[in-house]
Amino acid sequence: MEGSSMQLLLGLRPPQQPLSDAALMLAIRKGEIETFRHLYRRHYAAVQAYASQCMAGPLHAQEVTARVFAGLLQQMLAGESLAERRHPGCLRPHLLGNVRTTAITSWHQEPEALSPDFREWVAAGSRWPWGEDGQLALAFERLPANTQRLLWHSVVERDTPALTARITGLAPHAVPSACDQARSALCQARTDLYLERLERQDCRDAIRRLALRPEAPPYEELADHLRACAACVSVYKDVTRLDRQLEAQLPVRLLGWWTSEQYLRAKAAIPVPLSEPPFLARLLERIRADVPAEPSDASPATAATAATAPGRHRREKRPRRSGAAVAIGGFLAGVGVGMLLLTACEEQRGQQPHARPASGPSHDSDGEWLLRPLHRRGVSGP
């Protein structure tokens, strides 16, 4: 009754806003490892769907997915920041790019593990379509980090407003207006990029007028200029069909390999995992197991005896490493050793391309391969 009365007086407590991707990554680098499960759940369907476009079967795709997420956790625990990279704060393209590179490493060892289309693309040299106009991608890279995230998730990936809100840290009701502002910022960046290269005054005037009302049909004078200037027509197509142009051009320019609708359909069919990744669960278990119990206070008599005992010298207290630090250090060392062993095995298999183990290739979909080296280093098992 007392709690109900207090609620009537103070009102219901508003739900806490979920942390954005950028805030979660910062927390993980500070040691709050359990928050990695939120990043995992937000991006699992996308990573698994993209892996399924690269790999031939679900087991291979699941193995790639586990490696990519385990590698992301390793990067953050090692203190690496993703915020200063090419796509600042936009985690999804970073993850999909890691899926692509992880899949390509299977080319020399197990070419049959790749999907037929992806294998053909890799065999042709993994070429980016540089022949297309890349000005829209350059304009995208000029935008602030949160604007990039909004455009990538709302336009390219077509994620729901609720998921976009969690990733960007915005309130759900603020996502639509923020997306409109992001589109306007991209339109302005695209026209500014073109204006920087212009010397003809008539082109400058036409593009400035176009940027003021990109959704309106061009008036007669501007239409005459567009009929005579192919370069301005390209800008006109970008700014008047912004979503379509961005969706078609940006992922191809950033990732190279992109299956568009096939990837989006696969992502929509994959459910969000309810549990955390097994490698994260086992790491957290080891951290909890390695945290020492608080020592009980020594009795006064014991303390006095220790202080006055003959032949004994007081030892200077040294700082002790916490169990969490030891566990994380062991985890990182195990990952490094595991990657070295994996590379050595792949090189040996590369020298014997037709050799296969009798039991077939191992596919540790739960990330068990990360934890194996820890047993060799004497760390207790889960």
LOPA-437216 format. One record per residue: residue in one letter; z, y, x of N, C-alpha, C in turn. Coordinates in steps of 0.05 Angstrom, whole numbers, plus 32768, in hexadecimal, padded with zeros to 4 digits. Layout:
aZYXZYXZYX/...
***
This chain:
m80007FE88010800080008000800080198011/e800F801880278011803080387FF680368044/g7FE78020804D7FCC802480587FB9802F8044/s7FBB8026802A7FA9803080157FAF804D800F/s7FC88055800F7FCF8071800B7FC480828021/m7FC6807980397FBC808880507F9E808C804E/q7F8F807680457F72807980427F6B808D802C/l7F7B808D80167F7680A180017F7A80BD800B/l7F8E80C1801D7F9380DC80277F7E80E4803C/l7F7680D2804E7F6580D980647F4780D2805F/g7F4380C1804B7F2780B880467F2080A08058/l7F0A809480517F00807D80617EF78086807C/r7EFC807680907EF3807C80AB7ED5807780AE/p7EC5808A80B77EA8808580B97EA3807080CE/p7E8D806080CA7E87804B80DD7E7F805780F8/q7E86804A810D7E81805481287E638050812F/q7E578065813B7E3B806481427E378052815A/p7E24803F81587E20802D816F7E17803D8187/l7E1D8032819F7E15803F81B87DF7803B81BC/s7DEA804F81C77DCE804D81CD7DC9803A81E4/d7DB0803381E97DA9802282007DB3802F821A/a7DAE8049821D7DB6805782367DD48056823A/a7DE4805982247E01805882267E0B803C822D/l7DFE802882217E05800C82277E0080058244/m7DE9800E824E7DE38008826A7DF78015827D/l7DFF802D82767E13803B82877E2E802C8286/a7E358022826E7E4F8014826B7E4E7FFA827B/i7E377FEC827B7E357FD382897E377FD882A7/r7E2B7FED82B17E2D7FF382CE7E4A7FFA82D6/k7E5A800382C27E76800A82C87E877FF182C5/g7E7C7FDA82BE7E8B7FC182BD7E917FB682A2/e7E887FC4828C7E8C7FBA82717E767FA6826A/i7E787F8E82767E627F7B82757E5D7F708259/e7E727F6F82497E6F7F63822E7E5C7F74821D/t7E587F8D82237E457F9D82137E287F958218/f7E237F84822B7E077F7B822F7DFD7F6C8217/r7E0E7F6082087E057F5181F07DF67F6381DC/h7DFD7F7C81DB7DEF7F8E81C97DD37F9381D2/l7DCE7F9881EC7DB37F9A81F67DA37F8181F1/y7DB07F6A81F57DA37F5081F27D997F4D81D5/r7DAA7F5381C27DA37F5081A67D8D7F64819D/r7D8F7F7C81A77D7B7F90819F7D5F7F8981A9/h7D5D7F7D81C07D437F7A81CD7D3A7F5D81CF/y7D4A7F4A81C67D447F2E81C97D297F2781BB/a7D267F2F81A27D0E7F2781937CF57F3281A1/a7CF57F4A81AB7CDE7F5681B97CD87F4781D3/v7CED7F4181E37CE87F3381FC7CDE7F1781F7/q7CEA7F0981E47CE17EEE81DE7CC47EEE81D3/a7CBE7F0181C27CA37F0381B77C8E7F0981CD/y7C947F1B81DF7C817F2181F47C7E7F0A8207/a7C957EFC820C7C937EE4821D7C827ECE8210/s7C837ECD81F67C727EB981E87C557EC081EA/q7C4E7ED981EE7C327EE181F27C287EDB820E/c7C3B7ED782217C347ED1823D7C357EB48243/m7C477EA582377C4C7E89823E7C407E778229/a7C3C7E5E82327C2D7E4B82217C3F7E3E820B/g7C587E3C820F7C697E2F81FC7C847E3C81F9/p7C947E3581E57CAE7E4281E07CC27E3D81F6/l7CC17E2682037CD47E2182197CCF7E338231/h7CB67E3682387CAF7E49824E7CB67E668247/a7CB17E6D822E7CB77E8982257CD57E8D8225/q7CE57E7A821D7D027E7D821C7D0D7E7F8239/e7D017E70824B7D0A7E7182677D057E8D8273/v7CED7E98826D7CE77EB382777CFA7EC7826B/t7CFF7EC482517D117ED782437D2D7ED78250/a7D377EBF82557D527EBC82627D527EC9827D/r7D3D7EC5828D7D3C7ED182A87D3B7EEF82A7/v7D2C7EFA82947D297F1782927D447F24828B/f7D527F1982787D6C7F2582707D807F218286/a7D807F0A82937D937F0582A97D8D7F1882C0/g7D747F1D82C57D6C7F3082DA7D757F4C82D3/l7D727F5482B97D7B7F6E82B17D997F7282B5/l7DA97F5D82AE7DC67F5F82B27DCC7F6182D0/q7DBE7F5282E07DC37F5282FD7DBD7F6E8308/q7DA77F7B82FF7DA17F9683087DB77FA98302/m7DC17FA882E97DD67FBB82E17DF07FB682EF/l7DF87F9C82F37E107F9683017E0F7F9E831E/a7DF67F9E83297DF37FA783457DF27FC58347/g7DF47FD383317DF47FF083327DD97FFE8330/e7DC47FEE832B7DAA7FFA83297DA78009830F/s7D9B8021830F7D98803182F87D7A803082EF/l7D76802D82D57D5B802D82CB7D52804982C2/a7D65805C82C37D5F807682B87D4C808782C9/e7D4A808182E27D39809182F37D1D808582F8/r7D17806F82E97CFE806282EE7CE7806F82DD/r7CD1806282DD7CB9806E82D17CBD807682B4/h7CCA806582A57CCF806A82887CED806E8285/p7CF7808682897D14808A828B7D2280838271/g7D35807182737D458069825D7D3880588248/c7D1E8052824A7D10804282377D1080258240/l7D23801682367D287FFB82417D137FE78239/r7D087FEA82217CF57FD582167CDD7FD28228/p7CCE7FE782307CB77FE282427CBF7FD6825C/h7CD77FDD82667CE17FD1827F7CE57FB3827C/l7CF07FAB82667CF47F8E82617CDA7F7F825E/l7CC77F8B824F7CAE7F7D824B7C9E7F7C8265/g7CA07F9082757C937F8F82907C9F7F7982A1/n7CB97F75829F7CC67F5F82AE7CBD7F4482A4/v7CB87F4282897CAE7F29827E7C927F23828A/r7C817F37828B7C667F3382967C677F2A82B3/t7C777F3882C47C787F3082E07C857F1582E4/t7C997F0F82D47CA67EF482D67C927EDF82CE/a7C827EE482BA7C6E7ED082B17C597ECC82C7/i7C517EE282D47C3C7EE082E87C447ECF8300/t7C5E7ECF83057C687EBE831C7C637EA08317/s7C5E7E9982FD7C597E7D82F77C3C7E7682FC/w7C2B7E8A83037C0E7E8583057C087E70831A/h7C137E7383327C0C7E6183487C1B7E468346/q7C337E47833A7C427E2E83387C3A7E1D8320/e7C397E2A83087C337E1C82F07C1F7E2C82DF/p7C067E2D82E67BF37E3C82D67BF17E3382B9/e7BF77E1982B57BF67E0F82997C0C7E198288/a7C217E2582957C377E3082857C307E4A8277/l7C1B7E5782807C127E7082747C017E6C825C/s7C027E7F82497BF17E7D82327BD47E80823B/p7BC07E75822C7BA57E7682357B9B7E93823A/d7BA07EA582277B977EC1822A7BA47ECF8242/f7BBE7ECB82457BCC7ED7825B7BC37ECB8276/r7BBE7EB182767BB57EA4828F7B997EAF8296/e7B897EB482837B6E7EBF82887B717EDC8293/w7B837EEB82887B887F0782917B927F0782AE/v7BA57EF582B57BAF7EF382D07B9A7EEA82E3/a7B8A7ED682DB7B757ECC82EC7B607EE182F2/a7B5C7EF482E07B497F0A82E47B547F2082F5/g7B6D7F1D82FE7B797F3283107B8E7F438303/s7B977F3D82EB7BAB7F4C82DC7BA47F6A82DC/r7B8C7F7082D47B827F8B82D67B8B7F9C82BE/w7B947FB482C57B9A7FC882B17B807FD582A7/p7B7E7FDD828E7B657FE982847B648007828B/w7B60800C82A57B5F802882AE7B47803782A4/g7B34802A82997B1D8039828F7B23804A8276/e7B39804482687B3F805382517B4C806E8259/d7B4B808182467B57809B824B7B758098824C/g7B81809F82637B9E809C82677BAE80B58263/q7BA180CA82577BB080E382557BC780E18241/l7BC580D1822D7BDB80CE821A7BF380C18227/a7BEE80AD82387C0480A082477C1180B4825A/l7C0180C582677C0C80D982797C1D80ED826A/a7C1480F582527C23810782417C3E80FA8239/f7C3D80E082337C5580D2822B7C6A80D28242/e7C6180CE825A7C7380CD82717C8080E98277/r7C7480FE826C7C80811982707C97811E825D/l7C9A810E82487CAD811382337CC9810C823C/p7CDE811782307CFA810F82367CFE80F2822F/a7D1380E7823A7D1980CA82377D1C80C2821A/n7D2C80D1820B7D3180CA81EF7D1880CC81DE/t7D0780E081E47CED80E281D67CDB80CA81DB/q7CDB80C181F47CCC80A981FB7CD6809181EB/r7CF0808E81EA7CFC807781DB7CF4807881BE/l7CF6809081B27CEF809281967CD2808B8190/l7CC0809481A17CA3808F819D7C9D807181A2/w7CA9806681B77CA3804A81BD7CAC803781A6/h7CC5803C819D7CD0802981897CC5802E816D/s7CC0804781667CB7804D814B7C99804A8148/v7C898051815C7C6C8050815A7C6080378166/v7C668031817F7C5A801A818D7C6580008183/e7C807FFE81827C8D7FE4817B7C917FE2815D/r7C907FF8814E7C957FF881317CB07FEB812A/d7CC47FF2813A7CDF7FE881347CEA7FF6811C/t7CFD7FEA810F7D097FF680F77D19800F80FE/p7D1B802280EC7D2C803A80F27D48803380FA/a7D53801E80EE7D6F801680F57D71800E8113/l7D5E7FFD811C7D5E7FF481387D58800C814A/t7D45801D81427D3E803481527D5780468155/a7D668049813F7D7F805A81407D93804E8154/r7D97803481547DAA802881677DA0802B8184/i7D87802881897D7D802981A47D7F804681AF/t7D788059819E7D78807581A77D93808381A5/g7DA5807881957DBF808481917DBF8099817B/l7DA9809B816B7DA880AE81557DB480A3813C/a7DBC80B4812A7DC580AB81107DAC80A18100/p7DAE808C80F07D96808280E27D87809780D2/h7D9680A980C57D8880BC80B47D7980D180C5/a7D8080D380DF7D7280E780F07D5980DC80FD/v7D5480C280FB7D3D80B681097D2280C18100/p7D1D80C380E57D0280CC80DD7CFB80E880E7/s7D0D80FB80E47D07811680ED7D058117810C/a7D158107811A7D13810681377CF980FA8140/c7CEF80E781317CD480DB81387CBE80EF8133/d7CC080FF811F7CAC8114811A7CAD81298131/q7CC48130813A7CC6814381507CBB8136816A/a7CC0811C816D7CB5810F81857C96810F8185/r7C8A810A816D7C6D810B816B7C6381278172/s7C70813B81687C688157816E7C6A815C818C/a7C7F815281997C82815681B67C6C814881C5/l7C64813081BC7C4F812281CA7C34813181C6/c7C2F813B81AE7C17814A81A87C15816281BA/q7C2C817081BE7C2C818881CF7C28818181EC/a7C34816B81F57C31816282107C14815A8216/r7C08814D82027BEC814582067BD9815D8208/t7BDD817181F77BCC818981F97BD281998212/d7BEB819B821A7BF281A982337BE5819C824B/l7BE58182824B7BD9817382627BBB81798263/y7BAE817C824D7B928182824D7B8D819F8254/l7B9E81B1824B7B9A81CE82517B9D81D4826E/e7BAE81C4827C7BB281C882997B9881C482A9/r7B8681B4829E7B6D81AE82AD7B5681BE82A4/l7B5A81D082917B4381DE82857B3E81F88294/e7B2581FF82967B1D821882A17B0D8229828C/r7B01821B82797AF1822982657B0382358250/q7B00824E824A7B11825C82377B0D8251821B/d7AF4824A82147AEF824181F97AFD822681F3/c7AFF821582087B0E81FC82057B2C82028202/r7B36821582117B52821C820F7B59822681F3/d7B48823781E87B4D824281CD7B4B822C81B8/a7B38821A81BB7B35820481A77B4D81F281A7/i7B5781EA81BF7B6D81D781C07B8781E481B7/r7B8B81FE81BD7BA3820B81B37BA3820D8195/r7B8C821281897B8B8214816C7B8F81F88160/l7B8481E4816D7B8781C981637BA481C08164/a7BB281C881797BCE81C0817B7BE081CC8166/l7BD881E3815B7BE881F081467BE881E1812C/r7BD181D581257BCF81C6810C7BBE81AD8111/p7BCA8199811F7BBA818181267BB38170810E/e7BC3817380F87BBE816280E07BA8816E80CE/a7BA2818780D27B8E819580C07B72819080CB/p7B5E818F80B97B42818D80C37B3A81A680D2/p7B2A81A380E77B2281BA80F77B1181CD80E7/y7B1681E780EB7B0581FA80DE7AEA81FB80EC/e7AD7820A80E17ABB820780E87AB6820D8106/e7AC3822381107ABE822A812C7AC98214813F/l7AE0820981397AEB81F481497ADB81DB8147/a7AD181D5812F7AC081BD812B7AA681BF813C/d7A9B81D8813D7A8381DB814E7A8981D6816B/h7AA081DF81747AA881DB81907AAC81BD8196/l7AB981AF81837ABE819281877AA481828188/r7A90818B81797A76817D817A7A6981808195/a7A6F819581A37A61819A81BC7A72819381D5/c7A8C818C81D17A9E818781E87AAB816C81E5/a7AA2815881F47AAD813D81F27ACA813C81FB/a7AD2814B820F7AED814B82197B0181548204/c7AFA816A81F67B0C817481E17B0D816081C9/v7AF7815281C57AF7813E81B07B0B812881B6/s7B0E812081CF7B21810C81D77B3E811581D1/v7B44812E81D77B5E813981D07B62813B81B2/y7B4D814281A47B4E814481877B558129817B/k7B49811381857B4F80F9817B7B6C80F18180/d7B7680F881987B9280F2819E7BA58100818C/v7BA2811981887BB6812981797BB48125815B/t7B9C811E81517B9A811A81347B9F80FD812C/r7B9E80EB813E7BA480CF81387BB980C5814C/l7BCF80D4814D7BE280D081637BEE80B48163/d7BF880AB814B7C058091814A7BF1807B8152/r7BD9807C81487BC68067814D7BBE8067816B/q7BB9807F81767BB1808181927BC8807881A4/l7BE18080819D7BF8807981AE7BFC805B81AD/e7BFA804F81967BFF803281937BE9802281A2/a7BD1802D81A37BBB801E81B07BBB802281CE/q7BC1803A81D77BBE804081F37BD7803C8204/l7BEE804481FA7C068045820A7C0F802A8215/p7C13801582047C1D7FFC820F7C097FEF8222/v7BEF7FF3821E7BDC7FE882317BDE7FF5824C/r7BE28010824B7BE5801E82647BFF80188273/l7C14801382657C2E800E82717C327FF18279/l7C277FDE82697C2D7FC2826E7C157FB28278/g7BFD7FBC82737BE57FAD827C7BDD7F978268/w7BF07F8582637BEB7F6F82517BF87F758236/w7BE87F7682217BF27F7E82077BE27F7181F1/t7BEF7F6281DF7BE17F5481CA7BE47F6281AF/s7BF17F7981AE7BF37F8A81967BFE7F7B817E/e7BEE7F76816A7BF77F6B81517C047F4F8154/q7BF97F3F81667C057F24816A7C217F268174/y7C267F3881877C417F3D81917C537F47817B/l7C4A7F5A816B7C5B7F6681567C627F518141/r7C4E7F40813A7C547F2B81267C687F178131/a7C657F10814A7C787EFD81567C947F098158/k7C967F22815E7CB07F2F815F7CBE7F308144/a7CAE7F35812F7CBA7F3781147CC47F1C810B/a7CB97F0681167CC17EEB810D7CD97EE0811C/i7CE27EED81317CF87EE381417D127EEF8138/p7D267EDF81307D3F7EEA81267D507EF5813D/v7D627F0781377D747F12814B7D8A7EFD8150/p7D8F7EF681697DA37EE281707DBF7EEB8168/l7DCE7EDA815C7DE97EE081547DFD7EDD816B/s7DF77ECD817E7E087EC881957DFE7ED681AD/e7E0F7ED981C17E067EE681DA7DF97ED181EC/p7DEA7EDA82007DDC7EC782117DF07EB58220/p7DEA7E9B82237DFE7E8982307E067E93824C/f7DF37E9E825C7DFB7EA682777E107EBD8276/l7E0E7ECE82617E227EE4825E7E3D7ED88255/a7E3C7EC582427E557EB982397E647EAB8250/r7E557E9D82617E627E8F82777E6C7EA2828C/l7E5E7EB882907E687ECC82A37E817ED98299/l7E837EDF827F7E9B7EEB82747EB27ED78275/e7EAC7EBD82707EC17EA982727ECD7EA8828F/r7EBB7EAA82A37EC57EA982BE7ED57EC182C5/i7ECD7ED882BB7EDC7EF182C07EF87EEE82B4/r7EFA7EE4829B7F147EE0828E7F257ECC829D/a7F187EB682A77F277EA182B57F317EAB82D0/d7F227EBD82DD7F297EC682F77F3C7EDD82F8/v7F427EEA82E07F557F0082E07F717EF582E3/p7F7F7EFC82F87F9A7EF182FD7FAE7EFB82E9/a7FC27EEB82E37FD77EF382D17FE87F0982DF/e7FF47F1A82CF80057F2F82DA801E7F2382E6/p80247F288300803B7F1C830C80557F2782FF/s80687F1482FB80827F1C82EF80927F2C8304/d80A27F3E82FA80B37F4E830C80C77F3C831A/a80C97F40833480DD7F31834380F97F3A833D/s810C7F27833E81287F2E833881327F40834E/p81477F50834981527F61835E815D7F518375/a81687F39836F81737F298385815D7F208398/t81477F17838C81317F0D839C81257F2483AC/a81237F3C83A081187F5383AF812A7F5A83C6/a81447F5A83C181577F6183D681567F4D83ED/t81547F3383E581537F1E83FA813A7F22840B/a81237F2883FE810A7F2B840C810C7F43841E/a811A7F588415811B7F718425812D7F6E843E/t81427F5D843C81567F5B845281547F418461/a81417F30845A81407F16846881397F1B8485/p81487F0E849881437F1284B481297F0584BD/g811C7F1084D081047F0584DB80EB7F0A84CA/r80EE7F1884B480D87F1E84A380D07F3B84A5/h80B77F4084A680AD7F5C84A7809F7F62848D/r80A47F7A848480977F83846C80797F868471/r806A7F7A845F804D7F7C846180437F92844F/e802F7FA0845A80237FB6844B80137FAB8434/k80177FB5841D80087FAC84057FEB7FB38408/r7FDA7F9F84027FBD7FA384027FB27FA283E6/p7F9E7FB283E07F927FB183C57F857F9683C1/r7F897F8B83AA7F7D7F7183A37F657F758391/r7F517F6683967F397F6783857F407F5A836A/s7F377F6683557F3B7F5B833A7F2A7F438336/g7F337F3283237F247F1A831D7F087F208313/a7F067F3683047EEB7F3E82F97ED97F458310/a7EE37F5383247ED17F5B833B7EC87F42834A/v7EDB7F2F834D7ED47F16835B7EBF7F07834C/a7EC37F0583317EB07EF683217E947F038322/i7E937F1D831F7E7A7F2B83207E6C7F27833B/g7E7C7F2A83507E717F26836B7E667F0A836E/g7E757EF683647E6A7EDB83667E527ED68355/f7E517EE3833E7E397EE1832D7E217EED833B/l7E247F0583467E0D7F1183547E047F01836C/a7E187EF7837B7E107EE683927E027ECD8389/g7E0C7EC183737DFF7EA983697DE37EAF835F/v7DDF7EC683527DC37ECD834A7DB17ED08361/g7DBB7EDD83777DAA7EE1838E7DA37EC6839B/v7DB77EB5839E7DB27E9B83AA7D9F7E8B8398/g7DA37E8D837E7D917E7E836B7D757E88836D/m7D717EA283707D557EAC83727D497EA3838C/l7D597EA283A27D4E7E9983BC7D467E7B83BA/l7D577E6B83AD7D517E4F83AA7D397E4B8399/l7D377E5C83837D207E5A83717D077E618380/t7D087E7683907CF07E7E839F7CE87E6883B3/a7CFB7E5C83C17CF57E4783D37CE87E2F83C5/c7CF37E2883AE7CE77E12839F7CCB7E188396/e7CC77E31838D7CAC7E3883847C987E38839B/e7CA27E4183B37C8F7E4083CA7C887E2383D1/q7C9D7E1183D07C977DF683D67C857DE983C2/r7C887DF083A87C777DE683937C5B7DF28396/g7C5A7E0C83A07C407E1883A37C307E0A83B9/q7C3D7DFE83CD7C2F7DEF83E27C257DD483D7/q7C327DCA83C27C2A7DB183B67C247DB68398/p7C0E7DC283917C097DCB83767C077DB58362/h7C017D9D836A7BFD7D8883577C177D768354/a7C2B7D7C83657C437D6B83637C547D74834C/r7C5F7D62833E7C717D6883277C897D558328/p7CA07D5E83237CB77D4C83227CB47D38830C/a7CC07D21830F7CBC7D0C82FB7CC67D1382E0/s7CDB7D2482DF7CE77D2B82C57CDB7D4482BA/g7CC77D5082C77CBA7D6882BC7CC97D8182C5/p7CBE7D9982C17CCB7DB182C97CE47DB782B8/s7CF77DC382C57D107DCA82B87D0D7DE582AB/h7D177DE682927D167DFF82837D327E058279/d7D417E1582887D5C7E1B82817D5B7E34826F/s7D587E2F82557D557E4582437D6E7E568240/d7D857E4B82487D9E7E5A82457DA67E68825E/g7D957E6982727D9C7E78828B7DAE7E68829D/e7DAF7E4D829A7DC07E3D82AB7DB97E3F82C8/w7D9F7E4482CD7D967E4682E97DA47E5C82F9/l7DAE7E7082EA7DBD7E8682F87DD87E7C8302/l7DE47E6982F47DFF7E6282FA7E017E4B830E/r7DEB7E3C83127DED7E2583237DF67E2C8340/p7DEB7E41834D7DF47E4783687E127E4C836A/l7E1F7E5683557E3B7E5C83567E4B7E43835B/h7E427E2C83517E517E1383567E507E0C8374/r7E3A7E1283807E377E0C839D7E497E1E83AE/r7E507E3583A37E617E4883B27E7E7E4483AC/g7E857E2F839D7EA17E2983987EAD7E378381/v7E9D7E4583707EA87E5283597EAC7E3E8342/s7EC27E4083357EC87E2C83207EB47E2F8309/g7EAE7E1882FD7E9A7E1882E77EA67E2382CD/p7E947E2682B97E9D7E3282A07EB07E1F8291/
***
